[in-house]
Amino acid sequence: MNTSGYTTIDINGQTVGLKFGLPAIRQIGEFQAKVPFYEGQQYSDIGIAHIIFAGYCCNQLMKMADQALTFEQVYEYVEERIANVEAVVAELKPVIECFENSKFLKPFAEAQAKPEDTKKKNSTGKK
């Protein structure tokens, strides 16, 4: 399992680094306040595009490099793949797993799950 929060993908024939560090997590939080990130229990197409773009922006920031890709290009990349299950599994799923298992997001997700676990234990009638 990749917990470094770093992975790469190929967009428009270019290998692009994605880093899910604190700047990316903050940017994703800002996006979540503005756009629908989920469709039911899964990320929406726009949510996936924002996750990828935030990882890209963070990677470029860490390298102190200019951004060559726009959000529009990232969204088009996601949109082209979202209807193809094989492309989702091969290309998008590893990115989402890297994001969800990053050292900044995973502890937050685990902390959010703990109150639920406590409720389940208490609901058995035992105190």
C-alpha positions in Angstrom: 0.0 0.0 0.0 1.3 3.4 -1.0 1.2 5.8 2.0 3.6 8.3 0.6 0.8 10.2 -1.1 2.8 10.2 -4.4 1.9 8.6 -7.7 2.0 9.3 -11.4 -0.5 9.1 -14.2 -0.3 9.7 -17.9 -2.4 12.6 -19.2 -2.2 13.5 -22.9 0.9 11.4 -23.3 2.7 13.2 -20.5 3.6 11.5 -17.2 2.3 13.7 -14.4 3.3 13.5 -10.8 0.6 13.7 -8.1 1.4 14.5 -4.5 -1.3 14.3 -1.9 0.4 16.5 0.7 -1.1 19.2 3.0 -1.5 21.7 0.2 -3.5 19.2 -1.9 -5.7 18.2 1.1 -6.5 21.9 1.7 -7.3 22.5 -1.9 -9.6 19.4 -2.0 -11.4 20.7 1.1 -12.0 24.0 -0.6 -13.3 22.3 -3.7 -15.6 20.1 -1.7 -17.4 23.2 -0.3 -18.2 24.2 -3.9 -18.9 21.1 -6.0 -20.5 17.7 -5.5 -17.7 15.3 -4.8 -19.8 12.2 -4.4 -22.5 10.3 -6.2 -23.9 8.0 -3.6 -21.0 6.3 -2.0 -18.6 6.9 -4.8 -16.6 9.9 -6.0 -18.2 11.9 -8.8 -16.4 12.6 -12.1 -15.8 16.2 -11.0 -14.6 14.9 -7.6 -12.1 12.6 -9.1 -10.9 15.4 -11.4 -10.5 17.8 -8.4 -8.5 15.1 -6.5 -6.2 14.6 -9.4 -5.8 18.3 -10.1 -5.1 19.1 -6.4 -2.4 16.3 -6.4 -0.9 17.8 -9.5 -0.9 21.3 -8.1 0.7 20.1 -4.9 3.4 18.2 -6.8 4.2 21.3 -9.0 4.3 23.5 -5.9 6.8 21.2 -4.1 9.0 21.2 -7.2 8.5 25.0 -7.6 7.5 24.3 -11.2 4.9 26.0 -13.4 1.7 24.2 -14.0 1.5 23.0 -17.5 -2.0 21.4 -17.1 -5.3 23.1 -16.6 -8.2 21.8 -14.6 -10.1 21.5 -17.9 -7.5 19.1 -19.3 -7.6 17.0 -16.2 -11.4 16.9 -16.3 -11.4 15.9 -19.9 -9.0 13.1 -19.0 -11.3 11.8 -16.3 -14.4 12.2 -18.4 -12.9 10.2 -21.3 -12.2 7.3 -18.8 -15.1 7.4 -16.5 -17.4 5.4 -18.8 -14.8 2.7 -19.4 -14.6 0.3 -16.4 -11.2 -1.1 -17.5 -9.8 2.5 -17.7 -11.2 3.3 -14.3 -9.6 0.3 -12.7 -6.3 0.6 -14.5 -5.8 4.4 -14.3 -8.1 6.1 -11.8 -8.5 3.5 -9.0 -4.7 3.6 -8.2 -4.8 7.4 -7.9 -7.9 7.3 -5.6 -6.2 4.6 -3.5 -3.0 6.7 -3.2 -5.1 9.7 -2.2 -7.2 7.8 0.4 -4.1 6.1 1.9 -1.9 9.2 2.0 -0.4 9.9 5.4 -2.5 13.1 5.9 -5.9 11.7 4.8 -5.8 8.2 6.2 -5.6 9.2 9.9 -8.4 11.7 9.4 -10.6 9.0 7.7 -9.9 6.6 10.5 -10.7 9.2 13.2 -14.0 9.9 11.4 -14.8 6.1 11.5 -14.1 5.7 15.2 -17.3 7.3 16.5 -19.3 5.0 14.3 -17.4 2.0 15.8 -18.2 3.2 19.3 -21.9 3.6 18.5 -22.0 0.0 17.2 -20.4 -1.4 20.4 -22.8 0.5 22.6 -25.8 -0.5 20.6 -25.4 -4.2 21.7 -26.7 -3.3 25.1 -23.4 -3.6 26.9 -22.0 -0.6 28.7 
